[in-house]
């Protein structure tokens, strides 16, 4: 990884990181699945393959058996992404594309651990120049926007983008509204 990254930097190439948000079975074709979510799986796969494997990270929505007694469970009474269940797992087409130690389990919409880890990763590097973060995944209006805004708060000088063709919202309207929110917060929408 270091040799490739150093060679890229010497050639003037940027360090681009990809964050794949919650591409789990329950959000695609499980308890909260949608046609739109199913429709982006291949695009997300292509996007992951366009990055060096060591530059790809992913979040996983992770709940326990007590989900329905949590605040989220009371607001959205559809059990989903219960750790260890089939619905919690990454979509089979994507499972082997991400390194095992590049996953962040999260019990809420945004992952503080992801944001802190990315900030630490960038701190360890000499410069944030020529570095960027791109996000794809589900759901645009909940977890994608939450993680993009957390990353922007933790790394305000790092360009952050969201590929709208590799995202899907709870509804088409909410997807579009989330894209407007992202633009308003200086996150580039591709």
N, C-alpha and C positions, 0 to 999 in steps of 0.2 A: 504494500500500500504506500509506504513512504517514498519508495523510488518512483512509482508512478506519479504520486502527488508532486514530488520535487521536480520531476521532468516536466509535468504540466505547468508548474509555476515558472520554470526557466523559459518555457516556450510562450509564456504570457497567458496561458489558459487559466480559467477560473476554477476554483474549488466549488463545485455545485453539489448540494446535498438534496436528496429527495426524501420527503416524509409521506408515507402511505398511511392514511388515517382510516382505521376501523373497517378494513375490507373483509369483514367477517360474514360467515354464512347467514346468521340471523338478520343482518342488514341487507343481504343480497337476495336470498330466496327462502329465508326462514321467517320467523315470527313478525319481523318488521320489514320484510323484503318488498321491493318495488320493481316494476319493469325497468324504470330508469336506472336503478342500481345494477340490475342484471345486464343492462346495456353498456355499462362502462368497464366491465371486467376485462375484456380483451384490450381495451385502450390502456387501462392501468397496467396490465401485463407488459405491453409494448413500452410504456413509459419506464417501468422498472428496468427492463432489459436495456434501455438506452443509457443507463447510469452504470458506473462501476459498482459492483456488489457492495464494496466497503463504504460507499457513499449513500446507501439506502437504509432508512430506518422506518419503523412502523409502530403505530399505536394499536392497542387492542382494548376495546371497551370490556371491562371485567367486573362482573357482579357476583354476589354470593347468593346462597339459597334464601337469604333474608331480604332479597331485592324489594318485594312488595311492601315491606315495612320501612323502607328508606324514603326520603323526601322525593327522589326521582320516581320511585315505584308508586308513590301515592299520586303523583302527577301523571305518570304514564304507566298504567297498570297492565302492561304487557311484558311478562318476564322475557328477558333476552340476554344473550351473552353471559350466561351463568357459567363461571369458570369450570372447565372440564367437560362441558356438554359439546355436542356436535356443533350447535349454533354458535358457540364461542370461538370455534376455530377459524383460522384464516381460510378464505376460499381456496379450494384444492388447486386451482390453476395458478395460484400465487404462492402457495405454501413453501415451496423449495427455493424461491427466488430471493429470499431475505435471510441474511445470516441469523442464526439462532440468538446471538447476544445483541441483536439490534432491535429488539422489541421492547416496548414500554406498555405495561399493563396499566390501565387507568380506571379508577372508580367513578370519575366524573367526566364532564365534557372535555375539559382541557387537561393536559398532562404537565404538571409542574416539573416532574422528573425529566421529561423530554426537554423542556425549555432550559432547565438547569444544566442538563448534560450537554446540550448544544452550546450554551454559553461557555461552559468549561472547555469544550472541544475547541471553540474559537479562541479562547484565552490562551490555550496551549500553543496555538499557532502564532507566528510572529505578527501577522497582520490580518485584519478582516477584509482588506482590499481584495478585490477579485473573488470574493466568496459570496455565495447566494444560497437560498433555501427555496425549494419548490414543494408545494403540497398538492396531493391528490387524495380522493377517497370519499368517505361517507360520514355523515350527512353534511352537505355543504352548509346548511343553515344551523347546525348544532355543533358538531365536533370539529369540522374543518375550520369554520370561522373562529371557534374558541381557541384552537391550537395556533392558528395563524396570528391571532391577536396576542396570545401569550408570547410567542416567539418574537413578535415585533416589540413587545414591552421589554423582553430580556435582551434583545439584540437590535436596538433601534437603528443602527447604521448598516445593518446587513439587509440587502435587497431580498424581499420575500415576495413570492408569486404563488398563484393558485391556477392550475390548468383547469378551466371550467369544463372542458370536454372530458375530463377524467374525474368528474365529481357528479354527484346527484344529491338532491335535497329530498326532504320528506314529501314535498310536492314541487312541481315545476315552478310555481309562483314563489315559494320560499327559497328555492335554489337561486332564482334571479334576484330576489331581495337580498340574500346573503352576499351575492356578488357585488351589489351596490354598496353594501356595508364595508366589504373588503376594500373596494376602490376608495371609499371615503377615508379609510384608515391607512392610506398610502401603501396598500398591498396590490401589486400588479396582478390583474386578471388576464390570463392568456386565453 
